[in-house]
Amino acid sequence: MLWNDVNNNFTWEQLGAFQWGELSLNKYQLLLQSKNASIQLPEDVKKQLHLICNDLLEYFPEKKTFLQALGVNTVSDFICFLNNAANLYNFVNEHALIEKFMALCQSINLYLQSLL
């Protein structure tokens, strides 16, 4: 790890949980080894290590699919999404909202043309 990572993020007491060879690894290797249980670290040190490794998210944000961006992660979520889409479609059709919207757009267009 870099001196700034060590000095700015850990107390001397927390640094006691590391061995010298572990501190020579970079912070991402340390995080990986702590998750794989290759090294044993106290929970507060693991949390602090995880926090300083979050800078990757700034440079490489997590890519989400369209459905993940909508919060659809399970089959149940997908079925709920489809059900809500069907209900919306039925609502729009029952109230003739598309025709009303098109009429509104046409009247705005006619008004704007009359101004010219």
KEVEX-616670 format. One record per residue: residue number from 0; x, y, z of N, C-alpha, C, CB in turn. Coordinates in Angstrom, 3 decimals. Glycine has a CB too. Layout:
+-----+----------+----------+----------+----------+----------+----------+----------+----------+----------+----------+----------+----------+
: num :      nc1 :      nc2 :      nc3 :     cac1 :     cac2 :     cac3 :      cc1 :      cc2 :      cc3 :     cbc1 :     cbc2 :     cbc3 :
+-----+----------+----------+----------+----------+----------+----------+----------+----------+----------+----------+----------+----------+
: NUM :        X :        Y :        Z :        X :        Y :        Z :        X :        Y :        Z :        X :        Y :        Z :
...
+-----+----------+----------+----------+----------+----------+----------+----------+----------+----------+----------+----------+----------+
This chain:
+-----+----------+----------+----------+----------+----------+----------+----------+----------+----------+----------+----------+----------+
: num :      nc1 :      nc2 :      nc3 :     cac1 :     cac2 :     cac3 :      cc1 :      cc2 :      cc3 :     cbc1 :     cbc2 :     cbc3 :
+-----+----------+----------+----------+----------+----------+----------+----------+----------+----------+----------+----------+----------+
:   0 :    0.841 :   -1.173 :    0.000 :    0.000 :    0.000 :    0.000 :    0.889 :    1.240 :    0.000 :   -0.958 :   -0.004 :    1.215 :
:   1 :    0.339 :    2.300 :   -0.497 :    1.065 :    3.564 :   -0.484 :    1.021 :    4.173 :    0.914 :    0.476 :    4.545 :   -1.522 :
:   2 :    2.024 :    4.971 :    1.224 :    2.093 :    5.584 :    2.552 :    0.860 :    6.446 :    2.822 :    3.368 :    6.432 :    2.684 :
:   3 :    0.379 :    7.167 :    1.809 :   -0.808 :    8.005 :    2.011 :   -2.025 :    7.170 :    2.374 :   -1.101 :    8.825 :    0.759 :
:   4 :   -2.193 :    6.004 :    1.737 :   -3.310 :    5.119 :    2.077 :   -3.218 :    4.656 :    3.522 :   -3.342 :    3.907 :    1.140 :
:   5 :   -2.021 :    4.284 :    3.922 :   -1.814 :    3.793 :    5.287 :   -1.995 :    4.919 :    6.292 :   -0.416 :    3.170 :    5.435 :
:   6 :   -1.316 :    6.027 :    6.065 :   -1.292 :    7.124 :    7.024 :   -2.643 :    7.813 :    7.172 :   -0.256 :    8.132 :    6.615 :
:   7 :   -3.366 :    7.989 :    6.071 :   -4.614 :    8.754 :    6.113 :   -5.832 :    7.926 :    6.486 :   -4.851 :    9.393 :    4.789 :
:   8 :   -5.736 :    6.601 :    6.443 :   -6.936 :    5.794 :    6.607 :   -6.913 :    4.823 :    7.776 :   -7.172 :    5.040 :    5.378 :
:   9 :   -5.759 :    4.568 :    8.353 :   -5.674 :    3.598 :    9.439 :   -5.013 :    4.211 :   10.654 :   -4.907 :    2.356 :    8.994 :
:  10 :   -5.481 :    3.786 :   11.823 :   -4.804 :    4.177 :   13.060 :   -3.639 :    3.222 :   13.270 :   -5.785 :    4.158 :   14.291 :
:  11 :   -2.736 :    3.582 :   14.184 :   -1.614 :    2.696 :   14.474 :   -2.116 :    1.385 :   15.050 :   -0.630 :    3.362 :   15.443 :
:  12 :   -3.185 :    1.436 :   15.807 :   -3.754 :    0.206 :   16.375 :   -4.271 :   -0.709 :   15.264 :   -4.898 :    0.541 :   17.365 :
:  13 :   -4.951 :   -0.122 :   14.267 :   -5.451 :   -0.926 :   13.152 :   -4.306 :   -1.501 :   12.330 :   -6.366 :   -0.088 :   12.259 :
:  14 :   -3.224 :   -0.751 :   12.190 :   -2.078 :   -1.249 :   11.432 :   -1.428 :   -2.455 :   12.093 :   -1.053 :   -0.150 :   11.261 :
:  15 :   -1.659 :   -2.615 :   13.397 :   -1.123 :   -3.775 :   14.100 :   -1.733 :   -5.080 :   13.623 :   -1.346 :   -3.628 :   15.578 :
:  16 :   -2.866 :   -5.033 :   12.949 :   -3.503 :   -6.244 :   12.435 :   -2.783 :   -6.776 :   11.198 :   -4.968 :   -5.970 :   12.105 :
:  17 :   -1.969 :   -5.935 :   10.556 :   -1.255 :   -6.340 :    9.343 :    0.135 :   -6.857 :    9.687 :   -1.155 :   -5.166 :    8.355 :
:  18 :    0.636 :   -7.714 :    8.831 :    2.031 :   -8.104 :    8.911 :    2.790 :   -7.280 :    7.867 :    2.215 :   -9.655 :    8.680 :
:  19 :    4.114 :   -7.195 :    8.032 :    4.892 :   -6.323 :    7.157 :    4.726 :   -6.700 :    5.688 :    6.363 :   -6.374 :    7.540 :
:  20 :    4.731 :   -7.963 :    5.375 :    4.595 :   -8.415 :    3.996 :    3.236 :   -8.050 :    3.406 :    4.805 :   -9.915 :    3.918 :
:  21 :    2.225 :   -8.013 :    4.252 :    0.885 :   -7.654 :    3.778 :    0.809 :   -6.179 :    3.404 :   -0.164 :   -7.977 :    4.847 :
:  22 :    1.520 :   -5.347 :    4.134 :    1.510 :   -3.920 :    3.826 :    2.257 :   -3.593 :    2.539 :    2.112 :   -3.145 :    4.971 :
:  23 :    3.082 :   -4.522 :    2.078 :    3.775 :   -4.283 :    0.817 :    2.874 :   -4.584 :   -0.386 :    5.045 :   -5.132 :    0.748 :
:  24 :    1.744 :   -5.260 :   -0.152 :    0.768 :   -5.508 :   -1.224 :   -0.007 :   -4.229 :   -1.501 :   -0.206 :   -6.667 :   -0.845 :
:  25 :   -0.617 :   -4.142 :   -2.677 :   -1.463 :   -2.974 :   -2.903 :   -2.816 :   -3.199 :   -2.224 :   -1.644 :   -2.702 :   -4.430 :
:  26 :   -3.581 :   -2.139 :   -2.095 :   -4.819 :   -2.197 :   -1.312 :   -5.845 :   -3.149 :   -1.921 :   -5.423 :   -0.809 :   -1.191 :
:  27 :   -5.835 :   -3.322 :   -3.224 :   -6.797 :   -4.211 :   -3.873 :   -6.435 :   -5.676 :   -3.613 :   -6.851 :   -3.933 :   -5.391 :
:  28 :   -5.156 :   -5.976 :   -3.609 :   -4.719 :   -7.333 :   -3.275 :   -5.064 :   -7.657 :   -1.822 :   -3.198 :   -7.492 :   -3.516 :
:  29 :   -4.866 :   -6.683 :   -0.947 :   -5.215 :   -6.887 :    0.464 :   -6.701 :   -7.143 :    0.632 :   -4.800 :   -5.677 :    1.299 :
:  30 :   -7.517 :   -6.374 :   -0.067 :   -8.964 :   -6.559 :    0.017 :   -9.354 :   -7.941 :   -0.486 :   -9.697 :   -5.473 :   -0.788 :
:  31 :   -8.772 :   -8.362 :   -1.594 :   -9.062 :   -9.679 :   -2.151 :   -8.653 :  -10.781 :   -1.183 :   -8.348 :   -9.862 :   -3.491 :
:  32 :   -7.479 :  -10.658 :   -0.596 :   -7.017 :  -11.682 :    0.344 :   -7.860 :  -11.713 :    1.605 :   -5.562 :  -11.445 :    0.709 :
:  33 :   -8.349 :  -10.562 :    2.042 :   -9.201 :  -10.562 :    3.232 :  -10.560 :  -11.182 :    2.933 :   -9.380 :   -9.135 :    3.763 :
:  34 :  -11.058 :  -10.997 :    1.700 :  -12.324 :  -11.623 :    1.323 :  -12.179 :  -13.121 :    1.133 :  -12.861 :  -10.996 :    0.054 :
:  35 :  -11.004 :  -13.574 :    0.675 :  -10.747 :  -15.000 :    0.486 :  -10.292 :  -15.685 :    1.768 :   -9.705 :  -15.198 :   -0.590 :
:  36 :  -10.197 :  -14.922 :    2.848 :   -9.749 :  -15.410 :    4.154 :   -8.297 :  -15.893 :    4.117 :  -10.658 :  -16.542 :    4.629 :
:  37 :   -7.515 :  -15.392 :    3.165 :   -6.084 :  -15.710 :    3.144 :   -5.383 :  -15.009 :    4.296 :   -5.445 :  -15.301 :    1.796 :
:  38 :   -5.904 :  -13.841 :    4.669 :   -5.403 :  -13.131 :    5.842 :   -6.587 :  -12.811 :    6.731 :   -4.627 :  -11.831 :    5.444 :
:  39 :   -6.352 :  -12.801 :    8.018 :   -7.398 :  -12.510 :    8.989 :   -7.263 :  -11.061 :    9.457 :   -7.326 :  -13.491 :   10.193 :
:  40 :   -8.315 :  -10.283 :    9.234 :   -8.314 :   -8.889 :    9.659 :   -9.565 :   -8.621 :   10.482 :   -8.238 :   -7.931 :    8.440 :
:  41 :   -9.474 :   -7.729 :   11.470 :  -10.670 :   -7.344 :   12.217 :  -11.686 :   -6.659 :   11.306 :  -10.298 :   -6.420 :   13.384 :
:  42 :  -12.948 :   -6.694 :   11.691 :  -14.022 :   -6.140 :   10.855 :  -13.826 :   -4.651 :   10.562 :  -15.368 :   -6.351 :   11.533 :
:  43 :  -13.398 :   -3.873 :   11.562 :  -13.231 :   -2.438 :   11.315 :  -12.121 :   -2.176 :   10.286 :  -12.913 :   -1.704 :   12.634 :
:  44 :  -11.082 :   -3.005 :   10.293 :   -9.997 :   -2.850 :    9.327 :  -10.495 :   -3.250 :    7.935 :   -8.760 :   -3.707 :    9.738 :
:  45 :  -11.310 :   -4.320 :    7.861 :  -11.874 :   -4.732 :    6.571 :  -12.757 :   -3.635 :    5.991 :  -12.682 :   -6.032 :    6.724 :
:  46 :  -13.576 :   -3.021 :    6.838 :  -14.458 :   -1.946 :    6.372 :  -13.645 :   -0.759 :    5.868 :  -15.405 :   -1.496 :    7.500 :
:  47 :  -12.614 :   -0.401 :    6.594 :  -11.768 :    0.727 :    6.198 :  -11.047 :    0.425 :    4.889 :  -10.747 :    1.052 :    7.302 :
:  48 :  -10.583 :   -0.802 :    4.740 :   -9.916 :   -1.217 :    3.512 :  -10.890 :   -1.176 :    2.333 :   -9.326 :   -2.631 :    3.671 :
:  49 :  -12.112 :   -1.598 :    2.581 :  -13.130 :   -1.559 :    1.533 :  -13.429 :   -0.117 :    1.137 :  -14.417 :   -2.265 :    2.001 :
:  50 :  -13.475 :    0.781 :    2.089 :  -13.747 :    2.193 :    1.794 :  -12.660 :    2.829 :    0.925 :  -13.885 :    2.975 :    3.091 :
:  51 :  -11.416 :    2.512 :    1.213 :  -10.353 :    3.142 :    0.419 :  -10.224 :    2.506 :   -0.965 :   -9.017 :    3.047 :    1.158 :
:  52 :  -10.820 :    1.343 :   -1.149 :  -10.789 :    0.709 :   -2.475 :  -11.966 :    1.152 :   -3.344 :  -10.799 :   -0.814 :   -2.331 :
:  53 :  -12.881 :    1.916 :   -2.800 :  -14.042 :    2.366 :   -3.575 :  -13.694 :    3.421 :   -4.613 :  -15.095 :    2.911 :   -2.650 :
:  54 :  -12.472 :    3.905 :   -4.644 :  -12.106 :    4.890 :   -5.653 :  -12.174 :    4.313 :   -7.059 :  -10.714 :    5.421 :   -5.383 :
:  55 :  -12.159 :    2.990 :   -7.187 :  -12.324 :    2.373 :   -8.503 :  -13.691 :    2.691 :   -9.092 :  -12.135 :    0.859 :   -8.411 :
:  56 :  -14.696 :    2.828 :   -8.231 :  -16.043 :    3.121 :   -8.719 :  -16.117 :    4.477 :   -9.400 :  -17.036 :    3.068 :   -7.576 :
:  57 :  -15.255 :    5.398 :   -8.993 :  -15.241 :    6.709 :   -9.636 :  -14.704 :    6.619 :  -11.066 :  -14.398 :    7.690 :   -8.817 :
:  58 :  -13.688 :    5.784 :  -11.256 :  -13.058 :    5.675 :  -12.564 :  -13.731 :    4.634 :  -13.466 :  -11.600 :    5.332 :  -12.393 :
:  59 :  -14.262 :    3.585 :  -12.846 :  -14.907 :    2.508 :  -13.597 :  -16.258 :    2.208 :  -12.973 :  -14.019 :    1.232 :  -13.624 :
:  60 :  -17.271 :    3.034 :  -13.238 :  -18.574 :    2.807 :  -12.615 :  -19.162 :    1.473 :  -13.069 :  -19.541 :    3.957 :  -12.952 :
:  61 :  -19.963 :    0.916 :  -12.193 :  -20.587 :   -0.369 :  -12.484 :  -21.545 :   -0.219 :  -13.654 :  -21.324 :   -0.917 :  -11.244 :
:  62 :  -21.426 :   -1.107 :  -14.618 :  -22.315 :   -1.073 :  -15.764 :  -23.549 :   -1.907 :  -15.450 :  -21.602 :   -1.589 :  -17.043 :
:  63 :  -24.700 :   -1.325 :  -15.693 :  -25.952 :   -2.025 :  -15.430 :  -26.712 :   -2.208 :  -16.727 :  -26.810 :   -1.261 :  -14.404 :
:  64 :  -27.423 :   -3.313 :  -16.795 :  -28.286 :   -3.533 :  -17.944 :  -29.524 :   -2.656 :  -17.794 :  -28.675 :   -5.036 :  -18.079 :
:  65 :  -30.321 :   -2.597 :  -18.829 :  -31.532 :   -1.784 :  -18.804 :  -32.457 :   -2.220 :  -17.667 :  -32.264 :   -1.875 :  -20.151 :
:  66 :  -32.646 :   -3.532 :  -17.530 :  -33.549 :   -4.025 :  -16.485 :  -32.983 :   -3.785 :  -15.089 :  -33.819 :   -5.513 :  -16.683 :
:  67 :  -31.664 :   -3.902 :  -14.919 :  -31.067 :   -3.624 :  -13.615 :  -31.236 :   -2.158 :  -13.243 :  -29.583 :   -4.000 :  -13.613 :
:  68 :  -31.146 :   -1.279 :  -14.225 :  -31.340 :    0.151 :  -13.965 :  -32.767 :    0.425 :  -13.515 :  -31.011 :    0.981 :  -15.217 :
:  69 :  -33.706 :   -0.390 :  -13.974 :  -35.102 :   -0.251 :  -13.542 :  -35.371 :   -0.945 :  -12.213 :  -36.033 :   -0.812 :  -14.601 :
:  70 :  -34.374 :   -1.621 :  -11.664 :  -34.544 :   -2.315 :  -10.392 :  -35.100 :   -3.718 :  -10.561 :  -35.449 :   -1.522 :   -9.492 :
:  71 :  -34.979 :   -4.284 :  -11.754 :  -35.483 :   -5.628 :  -12.024 :  -34.301 :   -6.590 :  -11.927 :  -36.182 :   -5.713 :  -13.438 :
:  72 :  -34.242 :   -7.327 :  -10.811 :  -33.119 :   -8.229 :  -10.581 :  -33.527 :   -9.695 :  -10.487 :  -32.407 :   -7.832 :   -9.327 :
:  73 :  -34.790 :   -9.963 :  -10.234 :  -35.254 :  -11.344 :  -10.093 :  -36.395 :  -11.596 :  -11.061 :  -35.700 :  -11.636 :   -8.638 :
:  74 :  -36.776 :  -12.857 :  -11.186 :  -37.903 :  -13.217 :  -12.046 :  -39.179 :  -12.577 :  -11.516 :  -38.064 :  -14.755 :  -12.133 :
:  75 :  -39.320 :  -12.552 :  -10.212 :  -40.489 :  -11.927 :   -9.596 :  -40.563 :  -10.440 :   -9.934 :  -40.456 :  -12.118 :   -8.077 :
:  76 :  -39.414 :   -9.763 :   -9.888 :  -39.369 :   -8.349 :  -10.261 :  -39.759 :   -8.162 :  -11.722 :  -37.969 :   -7.770 :  -10.010 :
:  77 :  -39.302 :   -9.077 :  -12.582 :  -39.608 :   -8.990 :  -14.013 :  -41.103 :   -9.187 :  -14.258 :  -38.797 :  -10.037 :  -14.803 :
:  78 :  -41.698 :  -10.146 :  -13.570 :  -43.139 :  -10.385 :  -13.725 :  -43.928 :   -9.178 :  -13.223 :  -43.571 :  -11.666 :  -12.962 :
:  79 :  -43.496 :   -8.600 :  -12.123 :  -44.144 :   -7.387 :  -11.601 :  -44.006 :   -6.242 :  -12.597 :  -43.534 :   -6.983 :  -10.237 :
:  80 :  -42.833 :   -6.108 :  -13.213 :  -42.605 :   -5.076 :  -14.222 :  -43.553 :   -5.264 :  -15.407 :  -41.142 :   -5.103 :  -14.699 :
:  81 :  -43.674 :   -6.506 :  -15.890 :  -44.578 :   -6.788 :  -17.007 :  -46.032 :   -6.502 :  -16.638 :  -44.431 :   -8.243 :  -17.450 :
:  82 :  -46.409 :   -6.868 :  -15.420 :  -47.773 :   -6.621 :  -14.952 :  -48.060 :   -5.120 :  -14.901 :  -47.990 :   -7.254 :  -13.562 :
:  83 :  -47.113 :   -4.353 :  -14.385 :  -47.297 :   -2.898 :  -14.320 :  -47.354 :   -2.281 :  -15.712 :  -46.167 :   -2.254 :  -13.512 :
:  84 :  -46.532 :   -2.804 :  -16.632 :  -46.557 :   -2.298 :  -18.007 :  -47.902 :   -2.609 :  -18.660 :  -45.402 :   -2.911 :  -18.836 :
:  85 :  -48.441 :   -3.801 :  -18.416 :  -49.744 :   -4.168 :  -18.978 :  -50.848 :   -3.290 :  -18.390 :  -50.049 :   -5.659 :  -18.712 :
:  86 :  -50.783 :   -3.028 :  -17.094 :  -51.779 :   -2.151 :  -16.460 :  -51.705 :   -0.737 :  -17.029 :  -51.571 :   -2.115 :  -14.933 :
:  87 :  -50.503 :   -0.238 :  -17.256 :  -50.335 :    1.094 :  -17.840 :  -50.894 :    1.136 :  -19.259 :  -48.850 :    1.497 :  -17.843 :
:  88 :  -50.607 :    0.109 :  -20.039 :  -51.110 :    0.032 :  -21.404 :  -52.647 :    0.033 :  -21.405 :  -50.566 :   -1.233 :  -22.110 :
:  89 :  -53.244 :   -0.752 :  -20.521 :  -54.706 :   -0.805 :  -20.434 :  -55.285 :    0.546 :  -20.020 :  -55.143 :   -1.890 :  -19.440 :
:  90 :  -54.646 :    1.210 :  -19.082 :  -55.115 :    2.513 :  -18.623 :  -55.085 :    3.534 :  -19.759 :  -54.262 :    3.004 :  -17.446 :
:  91 :  -53.979 :    3.548 :  -20.501 :  -53.833 :    4.492 :  -21.616 :  -54.895 :    4.222 :  -22.682 :  -52.414 :    4.393 :  -22.233 :
:  92 :  -55.120 :    2.946 :  -22.978 :  -56.118 :    2.608 :  -23.995 :  -57.541 :    2.925 :  -23.546 :  -56.015 :    1.140 :  -24.351 :
:  93 :  -57.868 :    2.663 :  -22.277 :  -59.225 :    2.916 :  -21.776 :  -59.577 :    4.400 :  -21.803 :  -59.368 :    2.381 :  -20.355 :
:  94 :  -58.625 :    5.236 :  -21.537 :  -58.893 :    6.670 :  -21.445 :  -58.513 :    7.433 :  -22.713 :  -58.150 :    7.249 :  -20.271 :
:  95 :  -58.153 :    6.725 :  -23.752 :  -57.805 :    7.327 :  -25.045 :  -56.778 :    8.451 :  -24.883 :  -59.066 :    7.867 :  -25.736 :
:  96 :  -55.783 :    8.190 :  -24.059 :  -54.782 :    9.219 :  -23.767 :  -53.882 :    9.513 :  -24.960 :  -53.934 :    8.795 :  -22.586 :
:  97 :  -53.626 :    8.509 :  -25.771 :  -52.759 :    8.735 :  -26.935 :  -53.433 :    9.703 :  -27.907 :  -52.432 :    7.391 :  -27.649 :
:  98 :  -54.730 :    9.477 :  -28.134 :  -55.453 :   10.367 :  -29.051 :  -55.522 :   11.786 :  -28.489 :  -56.876 :    9.830 :  -29.315 :
:  99 :  -55.725 :   11.897 :  -27.175 :  -55.778 :   13.224 :  -26.547 :  -54.416 :   13.912 :  -26.627 :  -56.232 :   13.110 :  -25.073 :
: 100 :  -53.356 :   13.148 :  -26.433 :  -52.021 :   13.714 :  -26.516 :  -51.713 :   14.171 :  -27.939 :  -50.982 :   12.696 :  -26.047 :
: 101 :  -52.066 :   13.353 :  -28.907 :  -51.828 :   13.719 :  -30.315 :  -52.632 :   14.969 :  -30.685 :  -52.204 :   12.541 :  -31.260 :
: 102 :  -53.878 :   15.081 :  -30.189 :  -54.705 :   16.258 :  -30.466 :  -54.083 :   17.502 :  -29.828 :  -56.149 :   16.047 :  -29.942 :
: 103 :  -53.555 :   17.345 :  -28.620 :  -52.901 :   18.464 :  -27.949 :  -51.674 :   18.917 :  -28.740 :  -52.501 :   18.075 :  -26.513 :
: 104 :  -50.859 :   17.982 :  -29.190 :  -49.669 :   18.317 :  -29.984 :  -50.066 :   19.015 :  -31.286 :  -48.848 :   17.044 :  -30.293 :
: 105 :  -51.129 :   18.535 :  -31.904 :  -51.578 :   19.134 :  -33.158 :  -52.073 :   20.559 :  -32.934 :  -52.683 :   18.285 :  -33.790 :
: 106 :  -52.811 :   20.776 :  -31.834 :  -53.301 :   22.132 :  -31.569 :  -52.151 :   23.083 :  -31.241 :  -54.314 :   22.116 :  -30.416 :
: 107 :  -51.126 :   22.594 :  -30.535 :  -49.946 :   23.422 :  -30.250 :  -49.230 :   23.746 :  -31.554 :  -48.981 :   22.702 :  -29.260 :
: 108 :  -49.113 :   22.769 :  -32.423 :  -48.467 :   22.975 :  -33.714 :  -49.226 :   24.009 :  -34.540 :  -48.369 :   21.650 :  -34.481 :
: 109 :  -50.557 :   23.916 :  -34.572 :  -51.363 :   24.881 :  -35.324 :  -51.215 :   26.290 :  -34.750 :  -52.840 :   24.461 :  -35.317 :
: 110 :  -51.184 :   26.390 :  -33.432 :  -51.027 :   27.683 :  -32.780 :  -49.668 :   28.299 :  -33.133 :  -51.173 :   27.535 :  -31.251 :
: 111 :  -48.605 :   27.467 :  -33.070 :  -47.275 :   27.978 :  -33.386 :  -47.167 :   28.384 :  -34.848 :  -46.218 :   26.936 :  -33.058 :
: 112 :  -47.841 :   27.667 :  -35.728 :  -47.820 :   28.031 :  -37.146 :  -48.582 :   29.338 :  -37.385 :  -48.424 :   26.900 :  -37.999 :
: 113 :  -49.617 :   29.579 :  -36.593 :  -50.382 :   30.808 :  -36.764 :  -49.571 :   32.041 :  -36.337 :  -51.682 :   30.729 :  -35.962 :
: 114 :  -48.603 :   31.832 :  -35.484 :  -47.759 :   32.930 :  -35.026 :  -46.768 :   33.366 :  -36.098 :  -47.013 :   32.526 :  -33.766 :
: 115 :  -46.460 :   32.470 :  -37.002 :  -45.484 :   32.784 :  -38.057 :  -46.111 :   33.621 :  -39.061 :  -44.922 :   31.555 :  -38.704 :
+-----+----------+----------+----------+----------+----------+----------+----------+----------+----------+----------+----------+----------+
